[in-house]
Amino acid sequence: MIRDLHRQGIMCGVIGLILGHVSDDPNAPCKAAVALHEALYFLQHRGQDACGIATCAAGGRIYQCKGNGMAAKVFADGMRVQDLPGSMGIGHLRYPTAGTSSNAESHRFYVNSPYGICLAHNGNLINAPELRRYLDTVAHRHINTDSDSELMLNVFANELNETGKARVNTDDIFNSLGRMYKRCSGGWACTAMIAGFGVLGFRDSYGIRPLVLGERESDTLPGARDYMLASESIALRQLGFGNIRDILPGQAVFIQKGRAPVFHQVQEPKAYSPDIFEYVYFARPDTVMDGISVHASRQRMGYKLADKIRELLGDEVIKDIDAVIPIPETSNTSAASVSERLGKPYCQGFVKNRYVFRTFIMPQQGARQKGVRRKLSAIQTEFEGRCVLLVDDSIVRGTTSKEIVAMAREAGARKVIFASCAPPITAPHIYGIDLASPMELIASGKDRFAIAKSIDAEEVIYQDLDDLKASCAELAPPNGPTQFEVGVFCGKYITPVPEGYFEHLNQMRGTKRKQATHAQVASSGPTIVVGGGQTGTNGLTPHTALPEGERGSLERARNGAISPIRDDISLHNMATEPERR
């Protein structure tokens, strides 16, 4: 769907990789960044706001390249990859969660103490204010951004620091994670890298956010094995990784360089409840998640939705339908099933323009409406004089749905029936997908008839929640998910929700909308790069006098008059260097 979400918080994608061929030779052909960069493209749908990669090379030195924008832009169509040596690394794609869209919050986050740790995070912490107080008053660790990722990294780093060791082992890592889990609440899937030691992956104890591990033979060292973690299996499969397995709820895996993965249950599973919105919308159809094919689940959603349409509308109305038309692309599979079950022609009535941004990153309704028309166009011959059944994955605010119905009518449709593969969304999402506030959700306080009137459709049909859950549960393997996180549809969340959390969430939304476009300071302190200025080779801004023009620019940046670019001073960002040719 062309999602009409507020840009404050959407899904992310995480990656972690450690090669079996470990070499301190900078010219050795064992660069983890090549595969990490390739994997970003297979997960690009999970985050188009920002991305980055951090790698670890000889002597535990960490290199990074990160920035706002899609992978091709940030990595200059692959030219930046050569600047990232090392045989291990992590990657991240982001839509903003509770933070801003600044370079500083283009994950991954890094702390130099203890041991040098980078972390990439997908999810949301619902006790962030409590963690911030703990880090300030007890752990005495400074937090510079609004990102949950920085909070989690610092809680983990503090627990690891409590060992008091110069060098930690695998047990220390798992024990520290266990203590971190006791402090953190929410849903997450993370990859992390400990400089010179190895790569770590872990998942919340409810299994809300996805994470998988795969392996393959090394291309450069016979007998060695490469291991990769990713949010979705498609990234592993397309890069030749097999033996793919899900990291289970509450489970962690650590891969030390030159060794096989070690798994550990850092917290007992509290449930096995993946976020059902992954299957409805976010995941790619060619992904298998927690043993459930996303494609097959969407097929079943379509069959069950067709039965609901027939039940509510009756055979006479069904006979009047001339075509079933998906809103590309997530609903394509489900619409085909609706078409098959109802015995009606399946038509690709909308053409999707692949070269524009998604409309949900646009903050104003007018911009979103224009964005829909920039993104979709109707094929007039598929609508003219017809009664069309439009199938979409979900309806959030209704802004996009209303515009799509208007486009169908402008193309000549005589009747428009709108069907959603998901039930009415009536509550906030609290695990990393900030759909909208309850007041902005079109289904909040309205029945399907009022919603149909609001979007100017003859009928609106929603999937039943039980049918949606069954579409996924029927495909689950033995020992697979037993239930799903469905709080957005019913207001009943899988985790306990702290008192006052929703008020905090609304306050965060209001604050973010009023903020200027300039970024928060980075996790290790800011360097302001104005007008393409460069940091030093150690990532620090050289202490030299600035020309008058640049001094003026810097002052304007400090005063908020212009939007500065901020980078971590403790890690040099390759994205700030001139491109190699």
Buried (B, 14 or more C-beta within 10 A) or exposed (E): BBBBBBBBBBBBBBBBBBBBBBBEEEEBEBBBBBBBBBBBBBBBBBBBBBBBBBBBBBEEBBBBBBBBBBBEEBBBEEEBBEBBBBBBBBBBBBBBBBBBBBBBBBBBBBBEEBBBBBBBBBBBBBBBBBBBEBBEEEBEBEBBBBBBBBBBBBBBBBBBBBBEEEEBEBEBBBBBBBBBBEBBBBBBBBBBBBBBBBBBBBBBBBBBBBBBBBBBEBBBBEEBBBBBBBBBBBBBBEBBBEEBBBBBBBBBBBBBBBBEBBBBBBBEBBBBBBBBBBBBBBBBBBBBBBBBBBBBBBBBBBBBBBBBBBEEBEEEBBEBBBBBBBBBBBBBBBBBBBBBBBEBEBBBBBEBEEEEEBBBBBEEEEEBBBBBBBBBBBBEEBBEEBBBBBBBBBBBBBBBBBBBBBBBBEBBBBBBBBBBBBBBBBBBBBBBBBBBBBEBBBBBEBEBEEBBEBBBBBBBBBBBBEBBBBBBBEBBEEEBBEBBBBBBBEEEBBBEBBEEBBEBBBEBBEEBEEEEEBBBBBBBBBBBBBEEBEBEEEBEBEEEEBEEEEEEBBEBBEEEEBBBBBBBBBBBBBBBBEEEE
